[in-house]
């Protein structure tokens, strides 16, 4: 019977050294703690930062709460010019009036009312042309002195519209002027009311109503 030769002590020493080195290498490597298993799915990625204000070209604000409703404005009713804007702001005031009160009179009636309303307001404010309206101002020699200087009086905008009935109308006027003390103010508002009268020949005219 044959017997195996005993292992060489050198071979055993070499194996021991190799195993020891391998163990040191493994100990030196960094280890990450393993995460415990979980059945909950990972959270979704956080949304990108949201804008604090919206711009017409960028779309509405993104937020968790509903945005406040913005009241709609009539077409053309843009922001009115600030006081003291001068003639440059008159067009915006005229457009705002026309947008707020759509036309409801025949073109001929509207022209007649606007002309009468402008003349009447000018006569009342400056005293010029009061003789044309004796029913309103009475005797020109007994009239009250004008409150505004004619050189600094200006009608900024005006429209004429129906006033409840077909035979009544009102002229809305926005104007500017300097009083006798020199104080200049624009954006003044005056409403003049008119009644349609018809002559025996069928011609109709608009007569101003007495101011109360």
Backbone bond lengths (Angstrom), bond angles and torsions (degrees), N, CA, C in turn:
res aa  C-N    CA-C-N  psi(-1)  N-CA   C-N-CA  omega(-1)  CA-C   N-CA-C  phi
1 X - - - 1.462 - - 1.500 106.81 -
2 X 1.309 114.73 135.89 1.462 119.96 -177.68 1.507 109.69 -95.02
3 X 1.282 118.47 146.27 1.472 123.78 178.35 1.512 108.67 -119.70
4 X 1.371 115.13 141.51 1.476 120.10 179.70 1.495 109.70 -72.84
5 X 1.265 116.07 144.82 1.449 121.52 -179.05 1.514 109.77 -73.06
6 X 1.312 119.36 141.95 1.468 120.42 -179.47 1.509 111.82 -61.78
7 X 1.391 115.31 148.08 1.468 119.95 -176.89 1.508 109.89 -66.69
8 X 1.298 113.58 148.22 1.466 119.11 -177.53 1.503 109.11 -74.22
9 X 1.331 118.93 132.22 1.463 120.75 176.95 1.527 112.51 -59.06
10 X 1.311 118.25 -28.87 1.472 121.36 179.53 1.522 111.23 -66.38
11 X 1.359 115.32 -39.80 1.467 119.60 179.97 1.510 110.50 -65.47
12 X 1.335 117.55 -39.94 1.454 121.00 -179.68 1.526 110.49 -67.02
13 X 1.308 116.72 -37.63 1.472 119.76 179.19 1.522 111.63 -66.75
14 X 1.339 114.87 -40.23 1.483 118.73 179.08 1.531 111.09 -62.87
15 X 1.342 115.82 -42.51 1.464 119.48 -179.72 1.515 111.24 -64.17
16 X 1.338 115.43 -38.83 1.464 119.32 -179.83 1.516 111.25 -64.40
17 X 1.336 117.13 -41.92 1.462 121.01 179.49 1.519 110.95 -64.24
18 X 1.338 117.08 -42.68 1.475 120.56 179.92 1.518 111.15 -60.86
19 X 1.348 116.29 -44.06 1.462 119.97 -179.28 1.538 111.19 -65.57
20 X 1.334 115.81 -38.09 1.462 118.84 179.18 1.528 111.96 -65.13
21 X 1.332 116.26 -42.46 1.471 119.49 178.28 1.516 111.52 -63.39
22 X 1.337 115.24 -43.02 1.476 118.85 178.75 1.512 111.05 -60.77
23 X 1.345 116.55 -38.69 1.459 118.75 178.73 1.515 112.79 -65.34
24 X 1.315 117.32 -39.29 1.463 120.88 178.30 1.533 111.67 -64.13
25 X 1.344 114.92 -41.13 1.468 118.81 178.25 1.515 111.49 -61.40
26 X 1.324 116.11 -42.90 1.474 119.80 179.72 1.529 111.90 -64.87
27 X 1.321 115.86 -37.25 1.463 119.08 178.54 1.523 112.41 -67.92
28 X 1.315 116.31 -31.34 1.470 120.10 -178.11 1.517 113.13 -75.86
29 X 1.317 119.53 -22.32 1.468 122.07 -178.79 1.519 109.94 -69.61
30 X 1.439 118.31 141.34 1.483 120.55 177.79 1.504 111.14 -71.33
31 X 1.304 114.54 142.49 1.468 120.17 -179.49 1.517 109.47 -118.14
32 X 1.371 119.55 134.06 1.482 125.30 175.51 1.505 109.46 -99.00
33 X 1.342 116.04 134.01 1.470 116.60 179.67 1.519 110.54 -66.65
34 X 1.260 114.79 135.48 1.470 119.61 -178.80 1.514 109.04 -76.37
35 X 1.374 115.95 134.34 1.461 121.01 -179.66 1.503 109.68 -74.93
36 X 1.314 117.73 137.62 1.467 119.49 178.89 1.523 110.15 -66.30
37 X 1.278 117.28 145.34 1.467 120.40 179.97 1.521 110.42 -63.06
38 X 1.326 116.04 142.45 1.466 121.16 179.88 1.502 109.08 -140.01
39 X 1.313 114.92 142.43 1.460 119.60 178.88 1.515 112.20 -89.34
40 X 1.392 117.36 -8.46 1.473 121.18 -179.21 1.511 109.82 -81.39
41 X 1.344 118.91 128.01 1.473 120.18 -179.77 1.510 110.40 -66.53
42 X 1.310 118.46 151.12 1.468 121.75 -179.56 1.520 110.37 -62.79
43 X 1.365 117.73 146.66 1.476 120.55 -179.77 1.513 111.31 -65.76
44 X 1.366 114.37 151.95 1.463 119.29 179.37 1.512 109.59 -69.08
45 X 1.314 115.32 156.45 1.460 120.00 179.94 1.519 110.06 -63.68
46 X 1.331 117.25 143.65 1.466 121.89 179.89 1.514 110.14 -65.22
47 X 1.361 118.68 140.10 1.471 120.35 179.55 1.506 111.47 -66.65
48 X 1.309 114.82 157.80 1.468 120.05 178.34 1.520 109.21 -65.76
49 X 1.319 116.39 159.60 1.464 121.25 -179.48 1.516 110.03 -59.18
50 X 1.343 115.80 140.74 1.459 121.23 -174.89 1.504 110.27 -99.33
51 X 1.337 114.58 150.38 1.455 119.51 -179.45 1.514 109.90 -72.35
52 X 1.309 116.76 145.98 1.460 121.04 178.68 1.513 111.91 -86.74
53 X 1.299 119.17 -15.45 1.464 122.12 179.81 1.506 108.48 -145.92
54 X 1.334 115.21 152.93 1.455 120.37 179.92 1.504 109.89 -98.60
55 X 1.308 115.31 155.51 1.449 119.62 175.91 1.515 106.98 -129.14
56 X 1.297 119.90 150.72 1.468 121.30 -176.75 1.516 112.72 -55.17
57 X 1.324 118.33 -29.19 1.450 120.33 -177.53 1.519 113.16 -93.75
58 X 1.337 117.56 -11.90 1.442 120.31 -176.74 1.512 113.20 -104.69
59 X 1.299 120.18 -6.68 1.441 121.73 178.46 1.520 111.51 93.08
60 X 1.348 116.90 178.99 1.458 120.82 -175.46 1.513 112.05 -72.39
61 X 1.318 115.13 165.21 1.453 120.81 177.97 1.516 109.10 -69.23
62 X 1.338 116.87 138.11 1.447 121.58 175.63 1.516 107.33 -94.16
63 X 1.318 117.86 117.43 1.444 120.02 178.08 1.507 108.88 -153.42
64 X 1.350 114.78 162.92 1.451 118.56 -178.55 1.503 112.38 -72.23
65 X 1.360 118.58 -29.28 1.458 121.79 -179.54 1.513 110.09 -91.70
66 X 1.343 117.69 148.68 1.471 119.40 178.55 1.517 110.71 -65.80
67 X 1.330 116.31 141.34 1.461 120.97 179.64 1.510 109.96 -72.09
68 X 1.320 116.38 148.52 1.464 120.82 178.28 1.513 109.81 -68.31
69 X 1.319 116.29 141.62 1.466 120.78 -179.20 1.514 109.64 -71.46
70 X 1.314 116.14 140.92 1.461 122.18 178.07 1.511 108.54 -101.54
71 X 1.337 119.02 124.26 1.466 119.65 -179.72 1.513 110.79 -63.93
72 X 1.313 115.54 138.28 1.458 119.83 178.69 1.506 109.66 -78.95
73 X 1.331 116.36 143.99 1.451 122.24 179.64 1.512 109.36 -111.41
74 X 1.316 118.33 151.38 1.454 119.84 176.48 1.515 110.78 -60.95
75 X 1.324 116.06 149.51 1.457 119.60 179.13 1.507 110.18 -59.26
76 X 1.324 116.07 132.39 1.449 121.45 179.00 1.511 114.85 86.79
77 X 1.366 116.74 -7.21 1.454 118.56 -179.48 1.518 109.53 -88.13
78 X 1.281 116.20 64.31 1.448 120.48 178.53 1.510 109.23 -75.29
79 X 1.332 115.62 173.45 1.452 120.49 -178.86 1.525 109.77 -58.60
80 X 1.339 115.12 135.07 1.454 119.87 -179.57 1.522 109.61 -71.61
81 X 1.309 117.41 151.42 1.464 120.03 179.37 1.517 110.55 -67.87
82 X 1.319 118.22 153.35 1.463 120.45 178.95 1.522 110.66 -69.00
83 X 1.326 115.52 158.69 1.461 119.47 177.24 1.532 109.61 -61.36
84 X 1.337 114.70 142.32 1.449 119.38 -178.86 1.513 113.81 87.74
85 X 1.334 117.60 5.88 1.467 120.37 -178.90 1.523 111.17 -67.07
86 X 1.348 117.42 -28.66 1.457 120.44 -179.95 1.523 111.77 85.94
87 X 1.332 115.30 -163.26 1.468 120.71 -176.49 1.526 111.37 -58.64
88 X 1.332 117.86 -29.35 1.460 120.80 -178.23 1.522 112.20 -60.08
89 X 1.332 117.98 -25.81 1.460 120.06 -178.40 1.510 114.63 -93.06
90 X 1.344 118.54 -5.75 1.464 120.96 -175.80 1.534 112.33 -64.07
91 X 1.303 117.26 -37.22 1.469 120.01 -177.49 1.529 111.09 -63.63
92 X 1.331 116.81 -39.09 1.466 120.04 179.33 1.530 110.72 -65.46
93 X 1.328 117.43 -37.62 1.466 120.59 178.21 1.525 110.41 -66.20
94 X 1.335 117.01 -42.06 1.460 120.81 178.60 1.526 110.87 -61.79
95 X 1.317 117.42 -43.47 1.461 121.17 179.51 1.528 111.03 -64.98
96 X 1.337 117.16 -37.15 1.461 119.91 179.02 1.529 111.22 -66.28
97 X 1.331 117.08 -40.55 1.469 120.36 177.63 1.526 110.96 -62.92
98 X 1.315 116.94 -46.07 1.459 120.67 -177.96 1.522 111.80 -65.44
99 X 1.337 116.95 -33.02 1.458 120.04 178.90 1.528 111.54 -74.49
100 X 1.337 117.02 -35.21 1.456 120.54 -178.11 1.526 112.30 -75.29
101 X 1.345 117.39 -33.13 1.465 121.69 -179.73 1.526 109.14 -127.35
102 X 1.320 117.97 91.59 1.472 120.20 179.78 1.525 111.35 -58.39
103 X 1.306 116.18 148.86 1.471 122.11 -178.26 1.520 110.67 -60.88
104 X 1.334 116.21 138.13 1.468 120.44 179.34 1.526 111.63 -141.37
105 X 1.328 117.00 16.53 1.463 121.55 178.49 1.520 109.87 -119.60
106 X 1.321 115.20 157.22 1.461 119.31 172.69 1.528 108.88 -62.55
107 X 1.325 115.69 147.04 1.474 120.25 -175.32 1.524 111.69 -57.36
108 X 1.338 117.29 -39.47 1.461 120.00 -179.45 1.528 111.09 -65.90
109 X 1.339 116.89 -42.55 1.465 119.75 178.07 1.526 110.88 -64.04
110 X 1.310 116.51 -40.01 1.462 119.55 -178.94 1.528 111.20 -64.38
111 X 1.323 116.46 -42.13 1.477 119.36 178.47 1.522 111.04 -62.98
112 X 1.335 116.38 -43.35 1.455 120.06 -178.70 1.531 110.89 -64.72
113 X 1.301 117.05 -41.75 1.453 120.84 -179.45 1.525 111.88 -67.69
114 X 1.327 116.69 -40.60 1.461 119.34 179.55 1.532 111.70 -63.94
115 X 1.331 115.72 -42.06 1.465 119.11 178.82 1.525 110.80 -63.77
116 X 1.350 115.89 -43.67 1.459 119.25 -179.87 1.530 110.89 -66.83
117 X 1.314 116.98 -41.49 1.460 120.20 -179.32 1.517 112.71 -64.28
118 X 1.316 117.49 -41.98 1.465 120.75 178.00 1.535 111.12 -63.71
119 X 1.343 116.31 -45.34 1.461 119.85 179.96 1.533 111.22 -62.89
120 X 1.315 115.89 -43.60 1.458 120.38 -176.71 1.530 111.31 -66.45
121 X 1.322 116.82 -42.40 1.459 119.00 178.89 1.529 111.09 -66.49
122 X 1.334 116.49 -41.61 1.459 119.31 177.96 1.513 112.31 -62.01
123 X 1.345 116.94 -40.94 1.459 120.67 179.19 1.523 110.96 -65.67
124 X 1.324 116.03 -39.84 1.454 120.08 -179.19 1.533 111.54 -67.36
125 X 1.340 116.99 -42.35 1.464 120.97 -175.05 1.526 112.96 -78.06
126 X 1.332 115.99 -39.85 1.474 119.18 -172.37 1.520 113.78 -108.71
127 X 1.339 117.68 -15.25 1.462 120.83 -178.33 1.509 113.51 87.39
128 X 1.329 117.78 -9.05 1.466 121.09 -178.44 1.531 109.63 -84.60
129 X 1.361 116.86 122.80 1.460 121.34 177.48 1.508 114.14 91.45
130 X 1.312 118.56 14.21 1.465 119.65 -179.34 1.524 112.09 -68.76
131 X 1.332 116.95 -25.76 1.464 119.57 179.69 1.528 111.85 -63.38
132 X 1.307 117.19 -21.74 1.461 121.48 179.14 1.520 111.18 -72.68
133 X 1.335 117.51 -16.04 1.464 121.14 -175.15 1.534 109.54 -127.35
134 X 1.344 118.05 64.29 1.480 119.72 -177.41 1.514 112.45 -63.74
135 X 1.328 117.72 -30.16 1.469 119.90 -179.21 1.521 111.19 -68.78
136 X 1.321 115.93 -22.53 1.466 119.61 -178.52 1.526 111.10 -95.23
137 X 1.351 116.49 -44.72 1.465 120.17 -172.97 1.527 114.30 -102.86
138 X 1.338 116.19 -12.17 1.455 119.07 -179.87 1.522 111.27 71.96
139 X 1.326 116.85 -147.57 1.463 122.86 -177.98 1.523 109.77 -68.25
140 X 1.339 118.06 119.45 1.470 119.63 -179.41 1.524 112.95 -57.29
141 X 1.350 117.63 -31.81 1.457 119.76 -179.38 1.529 112.38 -71.24
142 X 1.338 115.96 -20.03 1.451 120.41 -179.63 1.543 111.56 -100.84
143 X 1.295 115.68 3.60 1.466 119.40 -174.41 1.521 111.36 -70.08
144 X 1.297 114.77 153.00 1.466 121.54 177.06 1.521 108.83 -72.27
145 X 1.317 116.62 144.61 1.470 120.95 179.40 1.522 110.14 -59.99
146 X 1.329 116.51 141.58 1.466 119.55 -179.05 1.525 111.55 -62.68
147 X 1.317 115.13 146.76 1.465 120.24 -177.15 1.526 112.57 -92.45
148 X 1.350 117.58 -14.07 1.465 119.80 -175.17 1.524 110.52 -130.01
149 X 1.307 115.05 146.38 1.466 120.94 179.22 1.515 109.74 -75.59
150 X 1.336 116.42 132.34 1.466 120.16 -178.44 1.524 111.92 -64.14
151 X 1.338 117.57 -29.78 1.457 120.43 -177.58 1.525 112.77 -71.44
152 X 1.327 116.50 -18.12 1.463 119.19 -178.46 1.522 111.30 -122.32
153 X 1.325 115.89 27.80 1.468 121.54 177.25 1.523 108.84 -104.11
154 X 1.333 117.33 133.40 1.465 120.70 -179.47 1.523 109.38 -150.47
155 X 1.324 115.64 131.86 1.465 120.42 172.96 1.522 107.51 -87.02
156 X 1.316 116.05 121.07 1.453 120.88 -176.11 1.523 112.83 -84.82
157 X 1.319 117.66 -36.81 1.463 120.99 -179.09 1.515 108.64 -162.09
158 X 1.341 116.77 155.52 1.466 120.94 -179.93 1.516 110.32 -158.93
159 X 1.329 115.63 143.09 1.463 122.02 172.81 1.527 108.10 -140.30
160 X 1.333 115.95 155.23 1.468 121.94 175.97 1.530 108.01 -121.78
161 X 1.339 116.55 132.27 1.460 121.65 -177.13 1.533 110.08 -140.93
162 X 1.332 115.80 162.81 1.465 121.05 176.05 1.515 109.40 -62.99
163 X 1.335 114.35 151.47 1.465 120.73 179.99 1.525 108.98 -125.80
164 X 1.332 115.62 78.11 1.467 124.09 177.51 1.535 114.28 74.66
165 X 1.329 117.86 -40.47 1.459 120.28 -177.43 1.514 109.48 -129.99
166 X 1.349 114.90 161.75 1.463 119.93 -178.31 1.522 112.60 -65.18
167 X 1.343 116.86 -27.12 1.463 118.73 -177.58 1.531 111.88 -96.08
168 X 1.322 117.42 13.26 1.461 120.98 177.29 1.523 109.64 -130.00
169 X 1.305 115.12 146.48 1.460 120.42 179.94 1.522 109.43 -147.41
170 X 1.317 114.78 160.03 1.467 120.58 177.72 1.520 108.02 -132.48
171 X 1.320 115.31 140.28 1.463 121.17 176.50 1.530 107.27 -108.99
172 X 1.321 115.17 117.84 1.469 121.18 177.21 1.526 107.89 -92.30
173 X 1.324 116.35 125.72 1.464 120.86 -179.10 1.531 110.29 -126.50
174 X 1.318 115.56 137.87 1.463 122.82 171.77 1.525 106.11 -116.19
175 X 1.329 117.31 128.59 1.454 118.90 -172.29 1.525 111.38 -145.88
176 X 1.329 114.96 170.40 1.460 122.41 -179.15 1.519 109.01 -134.10
177 X 1.318 116.18 150.88 1.453 119.46 178.89 1.516 111.81 -172.83
178 X 1.328 115.16 161.34 1.460 122.81 176.29 1.522 108.54 -108.54
179 X 1.329 116.75 127.00 1.458 119.86 -179.15 1.533 110.57 -77.95
180 X 1.314 115.06 -179.02 1.471 118.97 -176.21 1.528 112.62 -65.45
181 X 1.316 116.75 -19.39 1.455 119.87 176.12 1.516 113.19 -84.37
182 X 1.357 116.73 -3.22 1.456 120.94 179.50 1.510 114.72 90.93
183 X 1.320 118.08 1.03 1.464 120.89 -179.44 1.526 109.61 -79.51
184 X 1.314 115.35 120.32 1.468 120.91 -178.31 1.527 109.22 -98.46
185 X 1.322 115.69 131.10 1.462 121.25 179.41 1.515 108.99 -138.66
186 X 1.336 115.70 133.07 1.460 119.35 173.97 1.527 109.08 -110.31
187 X 1.334 115.71 174.93 1.456 119.81 -179.13 1.516 114.37 74.81
188 X 1.325 117.79 18.69 1.468 120.68 175.70 1.534 108.62 -71.81
189 X 1.333 117.16 146.81 1.462 121.51 -176.12 1.523 109.70 -123.50
190 X 1.327 116.23 131.81 1.463 122.31 176.95 1.524 109.23 -136.84
191 X 1.327 117.03 134.83 1.464 123.19 174.30 1.518 108.87 -112.50
192 X 1.329 115.94 125.27 1.457 122.04 177.86 1.524 108.98 -114.26
193 X 1.323 116.92 128.23 1.461 122.10 -175.66 1.534 110.39 -102.41
194 X 1.321 115.07 141.46 1.465 121.82 -177.40 1.525 109.51 -131.93
195 X 1.338 113.94 153.25 1.465 121.36 175.49 1.521 108.72 -123.81
196 X 1.333 116.04 137.74 1.461 119.89 179.21 1.526 109.79 -80.08
197 X 1.333 115.65 129.77 1.464 121.60 175.19 1.521 108.59 -120.55
198 X 1.319 115.14 144.40 1.460 119.57 -177.66 1.530 109.03 -120.48
199 X 1.324 115.19 130.23 1.460 120.31 -179.25 1.526 110.34 -79.26
200 X 1.327 115.67 172.52 1.466 119.89 179.00 1.524 111.45 -63.70
201 X 1.321 117.02 -26.64 1.458 120.91 179.96 1.531 112.40 -85.06
202 X 1.319 115.84 0.65 1.463 119.19 177.26 1.511 115.03 93.38
203 X 1.331 117.01 -1.60 1.459 119.02 179.64 1.526 109.42 -79.40
204 X 1.324 116.25 135.55 1.461 120.15 -178.42 1.528 110.13 -108.99
205 X 1.305 115.07 140.84 1.460 121.22 177.18 1.524 108.10 -134.07
206 X 1.325 115.07 161.80 1.456 121.25 178.73 1.528 108.16 -106.60
207 X 1.349 115.54 121.22 1.460 122.24 -177.59 1.531 109.50 -107.13
208 X 1.337 117.21 129.02 1.476 118.36 179.25 1.516 111.79 -67.83
209 X 1.328 115.93 141.64 1.439 121.43 176.76 1.533 108.97 -85.83
210 X 1.328 116.11 150.39 1.466 118.93 178.32 1.523 110.94 -58.74
211 X 1.316 116.64 138.16 1.442 121.47 179.75 1.521 109.82 -83.74
212 X 1.317 115.30 133.82 1.474 119.87 -177.41 1.521 109.89 -97.72
